[in-house]
Structures are given as structure tokens and as C-alpha cells.
């Protein structure tokens, strides 16, 4: 009898709390974009939070994917966090940045 590897199934992976996403230095001109993408990833890793984000922003998954290079779309993930302090604080902790850095990145993308 041959041994077969199990069939790969869709699986939700999450980053352990003690691991952080390495980000670029704040002096990097692309830092707000990088931070916004990392924050968006954090928002989307929870189905409940992702549904709330999409509902509040009016985005759908296709428009979100298409807009990943758009500063306004990127800023929307940071705006979402800034409008709900518990998520802002948890995202900042997960990304190893301060909540103020997340808000500053939002402001830079909106400028």
C-alpha cells in the first residue's frame, strides 16, 4: 500500500503573538505604504474584523485587491483602526509599532 500525503486544504494561519512583521525604518519614504499593507493584513486576518472593515469602507474584495497601490485604499485600513482604539492598540502591538505611527502613516497617505 502506498503512502499518500494528505490533501492540502485551505487553512487560516495566524502569526503567533510573539512574532512581529519586520517593517522598514520610518525614514523610508515608502514606510507609510508598507505600514498600511501590514495593518491591512492584520485587519484581514480576522473574518469578523475583515467583514466590518469591508462594510464600513464600502469596499469589496476585488476592489480592495485592485486598489492595493492606491494611497486612499491603503489609508482606509489605518483609518479603520484609528476609529476603533482597541483594534488600533492591538494592531500596533502585533506590528511592533506605536499607535501614533499608524495614525501618522494614515495622515501621510491622505496628504
N, C-alpha and C positions, 0 to 999 in steps of 0.2 A: 504494500500500500504506500503510495507516495504521500509525502507531507506537503500540504499547500499552505502558503502564507494566508492569513486572514484577509478578507476583502477590505480594502480601505473604505472607510465610511467618513462622512462629513462629521467633524468633531470641533467643538468650540474649545479653543485653547485660551487660557488667560495667563498673563505674566504673573509669577509669584510676587507678593508684596515687597519682598526684599530685593527685587531686581528693578532696575530703572532703565529707561531708554536713554542711551547716550545722545546728548544734543550738542550742537555746535556752540562755540563761545558766543556770548551776547554781542560781541563786537562784529560778528559776521553779518553782512548786510542781508543775507538770506535767513537769518535767525528767526524773525517773526513767522516766515513761511514754514520753516522746519518745526518750530514750536506748535504752530497751528495744526500741522499734519499729525504731530504726535498727540496733541489734545483731541483731535478728531478721532484718532484710533482709540483713545481711551473712552471717549463718548460712545463709540460704536461697539465696544466690547461687551456692553450690557444691552440685551434685547429691549428691556424696558426703557433705558436711557436713550437708546437709538430711536425707538418709536416716538418718544417725547420730543427729541431733537427734530426729527423729520416733521412731526406735526406742528411744532412751533415755528419752524423756519419755512414751512410750505414746500420743502424740497422733497423729491422722490429719489430713490437710489440711482436711477440713470442720470438725472440732472446733477446729483452730487458727484458721481464719478466723472462726468464731463467737466465739472467746474473745479476740479482739484488744483488747477493752476490759477484760478481766479481769486484775487485777494479778498473780494467781498464774500465769496463762499467760505474761504478759509477763516475769515474773521467771524463768520457766523458761529463756528464751533466755539470760539473763545467768548463771544457774546452770550451764547447759551450758558456757558459755565459761569460767566460773570453775573448772570441774572439769578443764579441759584448757588448761594455761598457754600452749602455743604458739598456740592459737586466741585466747585472751584477749589476748595481746600483739598479734597480727596484727589483730584486730578493733579494738582500741584505736588502733592506728596508722591504720587505714583511716578511723576515725570522728573522728580528731584529738582524742582524749581519753586520759586515763591509764587503765591497768588498774584502778587504785584507784577511779576514778569509776564504772567499770562495776560493780564489786563493791558500791560504796556505793548505786548505783541499785537493784541486786538487793535489798540489805538494806532499802531504803526501801519497795520494793514488797511485801516479805514482812512488813513491820511492821503 
